[in-house]
Amino acid sequence: MAAVYLLLVLFLAVFVAGFILLVLGAINFDLSNSDIPPGVDGPVKLRIINIILICTAVVGKILENIGICSQLSFMRYVQDRTHVGVDPKLLIQNLWFEKVPVRIYQPKVPPASQRRGVMFFHGGGWVLGSLEVHENICRFIARESESVVVSVGYRLAPEHKYPAAYEDCLNATLHFMKNIEHYGVDPANVIVCGDSAGGNLAAAVCQTLAGRSDLPKLRAQILIYPGLQALDFNLPSYQQNQGVPLLYREHAVFYVLQYLNGNLLHMQEVLDGSHIPIDIKLNYRKWVSPDNIPEKFKVRGYKPHVLLDCTSEVFEKVKRFCEPTLCPLLAEDAVIQQLPETFILTCEYDVLRDDGLLYKKRLEDNGVPVTWYHLEDGFHGIMNFLDNYVLSF
């Protein structure tokens, strides 16, 4: 009995020591690699959240190395452990639209007229995120706006590469619009909405549906710190916020390459800007250029980047970055002009800030009404901590 007790104590001691080493290592990594500016909202809380995410990633990598599960699988598992309980004001159903899982949130209060419909596409770099992770956000939208919210559980990369996520979001939206009478929603009042990668998907779906004459026009698109291009990762916001949690510049490239083809072989070229031929870059420079970013956003440590050419071998692997369904900022003016009223949220301390600013300019230049809100102290992913106990923002 004494031997068993001793083994238990030793095991507990090893576990505690390992946990302490893990946290200390995560803190050291955070302090060495993260840049949390003094102007950001809740810097201490942000650092704590980042350390938790680093610990999760490290444990996932350990489990992957010993053959238990992949790092991504573990991170998804941890993220999905959220439980928010029953909401007395909402009817919540898990359904399938064609082959796409969705979760529908409907207010229980009888409507005075047909409701607004919101198609919601979650963020997570096309790699992470789920119906569970964005449960609080979708409930909040449904309750506060008394809308029917449809959250789409699209397929994730790298298991399901581009255009799987886009196709799932498009097909779910089409199914909803064609069966809209079942949900008491006004066909002329359907909105697409998404954060981060979900904002990318919302923009792509909105562009695709803009030219459809067999369906009612979308009422609006809501893009929350969206990622909209993969041509230039050296725009001012990518330089200024490259080490700001929760989305480092390198992570932004990692995610988009995972979504594109799951191949990280040319990650450095994408970071350097040597993945797209100069003639193509110059062709898109009218839309993707630091020249289109207001000067006030360049004062915080921006240096103009030299245009670099690329080899045909590299471009062959990433040429689909020029497709608007992957990078909506590159859509032609004829498509942009048909888009509905738009709301764009950007955050100052976010690598994707300039994607939103560039799209705002494109929309306004083409006569599309835009409401823009800029969080001066915001960081990427801040919306996910809307109601997160002591770590809420």
N, C-alpha and C positions, 0 to 999 in steps of 0.2 A: 504493500500500500504506500509506503514511504517513497519507493522508487517511482511509482506512478505519479505521486504528488510532485516529486522533484522534476520529472519530465514535463509535467504540466506547467510548472513554474518556469522552466527553461524555455519551453515553447512560447509562453506568454512574454518572457523577457526578450526573446529574439524578435517576436512580432512587434512589440513596442519599439525596440531599437530600430527595426526595419522601417516602421512607420515614421519615426522621428527623422531618420536619414532621408526618407523619401520627401518629407515636407521641407527639410533643410535644403535638399537638392533643388526642389521646386522653387524655393525662395531665392536661392542663389541664381538659378536660371532666369527667374523673373527680374531680379535686380540687374543682371548682366545684359539681358536682351530686350527688356521692355523699357519704353520711354513714356512715362505717364506725365503729361504736361501739367503745370500748376493750374491752368484754366479749366481742366476737365472736371465734370461733376463727380463728387464723391471719390477722390483719388484712392483713399484707403480701402473703401469697399471694392473698387475696381481691381486693386492689386490682390485682394483676398480672392475674388472670383477667378482672377487669372491664375493664381497659385493652385486653386482647386482644379481648374481645367488642365493645368500642367501635370498635376499628380495623376489625374485620370488617364491622360495620354501615356504617361510613363508606365503605370500599371498595365495598361493595354498593350504596350510594347513588350513588357516582360512576359505577359500571357501569350503573346504572339510568338516570341522567341522560344518558349518551351512547348509550343504546339497545342495550346488549349483552345485559343480562338484568335481571330485577327484583332488588331488594335482598333479598327473602325467598328467591328462588331461589339467590342466591349464598351467603347465610347457611346455607341447608340443605346446599348443596354442600360448604361448608367443614366443617360439623358431621359430615357423613357420611364424611369422609376417615379415620375411625378404622379401625385394623386391629389386631386383638388376637391373630391367629394361631390355630393349632389347639389345642383343648382335649382332651387325651388321656382325660379322665374322662367326656366327654359326647358323645352322638350328637346332632348339630345338623342340622335339616332345614328348608328353606324350602318351605312348602306354601301352598295356598289353601283357606280354609274358605268355601265358596260363592264370593263374589267378593272376599273379604277376604284380603290377604296376611298370613301368620303365620310365625313362626319357632319351632320346637319344640325344646326342650332336654330330652334324656332321659339320665339317668345310665347309664353302660355296665355298672356292677356289677349283677348279677341281684338283683332285690328279694326279700326274704323273704316279702313279701305285696304286696297291691295298693298302689300309690304314691298320694301326695297329688298333686292337680292344682292348678296355679296359673295363672290367667288374668292376664296382666300387661298393663296399659295405660300407655304411656309419657307423660311430661309434655312440656311445651313450649308451653303456652298454646294448645293446639289448632292452632297455627300452625307451630311448629317441632317438633323431635324426630323420632325414627325408630327402626326396629329396630336400626340400627347404633349410634346414640347410646347406647342402653341395653343394648348387648350385654354389657358387663362386669357390670352389675347382674343381668341375667337368668342369666348363667352362674354368678354367685356364689350366687344363690338356689337354682338347680338342684343345684349341687354340695353346698352346706352343708346343705340340708334334704332332699337326695335326693328331690326332687320332679320331676314332669314340668311344665315351665314352657312356657306358650304365650304368646309376645309378639305383640301384635296391631298390624299396620301400618295403622291406620285412616286414612281420608282427612283431609287437612288443610284448614284455612281459610286465606285467604278464598275459595280456589277452590271448596271444598266447605263450604257453610255448615251451621249447625245445622239439623236434627239428624243430619247425615251421620256425624260421629265417633261419636256415641252409637249410632246404628243399626249401624254396623260392629262396634263392641265387643259389642253385644247379640247380633247375628247370629253372630259368631265364637264367643261363649260357648255359644249354643244348639247350634251345630253340634258343638262339642266334647262337650257333655253328652249329645247324642243318639248320638254315635259313640265313647263313652268306652272301650268294651271294646277298641278297637284300640290303646290307649295304656297298658293295664295300670293304669288309675287307678280308685280306689275311688269309685263314684258319690256316696257320702255324704261325700266328703272333697275337695270342690272349693272353692277359695278365689278370690275376685277381689281384685286388688291393683293399685294405681297411685300414681304420684307427681304432685303438682300438678294439672294438667289431667287427668292419668290417674287421680288420686284422685277427681276429680269424676265421671269416666266410670265408675269402679268403683262409686261410691256410687249413681249413677243406674241402672246395670245391676242392682245388688243389690236396689234397691227394685222394679224392674220384675219381677224373678224371684221376689220374696218371695210374691207372690200366686198363683204358678203351681202347680197341683195335679198337672200331668202330668209334672213333673220332680222329681228329688230336690232337697231344700233345699240351698242353698249352706252350706258349713261355716262360713265366716267371710268378713269383708271387712277388707282392710288398706289404710288410707288414709294416705298419706305426704304431709304438709303439703298437704292438698287445698284447692282453691278450691270453695266450696259455695254461694255466694250472690252476687248482683249488685245487691242493694237498697241496701246501705249501704257506701260506700267511705270512711267517716269513723269507723269503729269504732276503738277505741284502737290496735290493731296497725297499722292503715293510717296513722294519724297519726304514731305513734312511729317507724315503719320506712319512711317514704315515700321516703327517699333511700338505703336500704340495698341494695346489690347482693345477689343478682343479679336481684331483681324489685322495681323501683320501683313506687310506687303508680300512677303514670300508665301504666306498662307493663301492670299488671294490668287496667286499664280498656281499654286498647288491645286486648289479647288477647281479652277477652270480647266486645268489640264486633266484632272481626274474625270470631269464631266465630258470633256471632248473625246478622249480616247484611253484614259487610264494610264497614259505613258508619260513619265516624268523625265525622260531622257534629255529633253531640250528645255528644261526648266530655266537654266542659266541664260540661254539665248532669249527666252521670253522676258526675263528680268532685265536683260541688257537692251532689249529692243531690237535684237538682230534676228527676229523670227519672221518678219514681213519684208518683202522687197521694197526698196525705196520708192519705186514708181507707184506702187499701190498705196504706200503711206502718204505720198504727196497727193494722190487722188482723193484720199479721205481726210486730208489735212483741213479742208474747209469745215469739217464737222468734229474731228478729233485733234485738237491742238490747244496748247497752253495759251495761244493768242485769244482764244474764245473764253478764257477764264478771267473774270474781273480782277483788276490789279490788286484789290484789297485782300484777295485770297493768296497772293504770291509773296507777301511781305515776310512770312514766317519761314525763312530758310529754303528758298527755291533757287535752283541753278538750272538754266536751260540745258537740255540734253542733246547731244550730238546725234544726228540721224545716222544709223548704221544699216548697212545692207545685210542680206542673208543669203545662204546657199539654197539651191533648189531642193536639196534633200531635207533641210529643216522646214522650209515652207510647205513642202508636200505633206508633212505630218500635221501641220496646224492651219492649212489653208481654209478650213471651215470656220475659222475665226471671222472670216469675211461674210458669213451668212447672217442676215438679220434675225433669224430665229434663234441664233446663239448670241449675237451681239446687236440688239435692237437699235443702238445708236447709228448703225450703218444703213438703215432703211432709206429708200429713196424719198425725195420730197413728196412725190405723188401719194405715197402711203401715209407719210406724216400728216399731210393736209387733211386726211379723212379721220384723224383720231379725235376722240371725244375730250371733253373737259378733263383736266388732269390735276392731281395733287401730288407734289413731290416733297418729301422730307429729306433733308440732308443734315449731317452732323459735322461740326468743325474738325473734330479729332477722329476722322474716319478716312481710310485710304480711298474709299469709294465716293467721297464727297464730290469730286470733279466729274465723275460719270453723271451724277444727278444734275450738276450745274450745266454741263454740256447739253444734256437732253432738254433741260428747261429752255435753253437758248434756241435749240432746234425747233421745239414746239412753238415758241413765241414767234420766231422768224417765219413760221408757216401759218400763223393766224390761229393757233390752238390756244384757248384760254387756259392759263396755268395759275394755280395757287401754290406758292412755294413757302415752306416754313423751314427755317434754318436754326438748329439747336446750337447755339454758340458754345455751350459747354458739353455737348453730346459726343458720344463715342459709338462705334459700330456695335450693334446688337443691344443697345440700351433698352429697346422696347420689350425684350424678353424678361426684363426684371421689373416689370410693371407692378407686380404684387408678389414679391419674393422675400417676405418676412424682413429680417434685419438687413438683408442685402437688396432691398428694393430701391429703385430709382424713380 
